Amino acid sequence: MKTLWGVDLGGTKIEGVVMNADTNEVLLRKRIPTEAHEGYAHIISQIARLINLLKEETGLAPVAVGFSTPGALDPSTQTMKNCNTTCMNGQFMKKDIEKAIGVPIEIANDANCFALAEATMGIVKDVVPDAKVVFGIIMGTGVGGGVVINGQVLNGRHGIGGEWGHNVLEEDGYDCYCGKKGCNETVFSGPSLQRYYTKISGKTLTMKEIYQLHLAGTDPHATQTLQYLVKSFGKAISYIVNVLDPDAIVIGGGVGNIDEIYTEGPEELKNWIFNSRVVETPFLKPKLGDSAGVFGAAELVRGY
């Protein structure tokens, strides 16, 4: 039996999956803590530990393993960059993991793996089975994006393909950790929307609470925050649609649970699209939930 092995490497947990390559049946899933506070070398040892546990419990061995990571592998230097688990930045992670587990690996960032999973075995496959170009979005604590073309991740020359979260939307906006001002992430990530609500209302609430107040129609500041989200999102996504014109856009993350993104978002996009106000792109809610990262990682090595 041919198997696919994937690992979703997060800041707090590392999840592994072993799947039947022919049926996509999950044979085993397992999580262990990342323990990133112990440092980079410890993370590598935890990855090796997880792979060994998967091998022991399945009686199988991988020919290659795919990895979803919180950053990107720089094609030029072969080191990691843009990781919010900062001890990974500048490290030869691909080389170090391959040495630790003894098989080749493929690495893509978490947004790319999300997009790949939803495109090949998730909602896009169900709704738009002939989709060639898929743009995947994660809108939660941060904002990220990934591009999948013909079932393959588009990493790009610099390894930053799909990094939509760090396009500048508001030139006079808030400072972003990337060094720029007003990036998408500083405008309509969950924390940024909460900050906007606090600024106009003087109250501090979670995005979930703000959305409930909007739905109840009892807080005009909550409704203004939702309108700000929709307008900002519609303009920001127009840059992607005008350049890539994807067959489908799938949206994950906590902010992605807000229904207005799927209804009012395309309406706002009409104001910005270079297509005489006609929007045919389906905006889809994901099917795989928090499984997308590990499934997308496994999909990276289907060709081995």
KAFEN-V799865 format. One record per helix or strand. SS is the DSSP state (~ for helix, > for strand). FROM is the first residue (numbers start at 1). LEN is the number of residues. If there is no record, write none. Layout:
BEGIN
ss: [SS;SS]
from: [FROM;FROM]
len: [LEN;LEN]
END
This chain:
BEGIN
ss: [>;>;>;~;~;>;>;>;~;~;>;~;~;>;>;>;~;>;>;>;>;~;~;~;~;>;~;~;>;~]
from: [3;13;26;36;40;64;72;80;86;93;104;110;123;133;143;152;164;168;175;181;183;184;190;207;220;248;255;260;282;289]
len: [7;8;8;3;19;6;2;2;3;9;6;12;5;7;7;2;3;1;1;1;1;5;12;10;25;5;3;10;4;11]
END
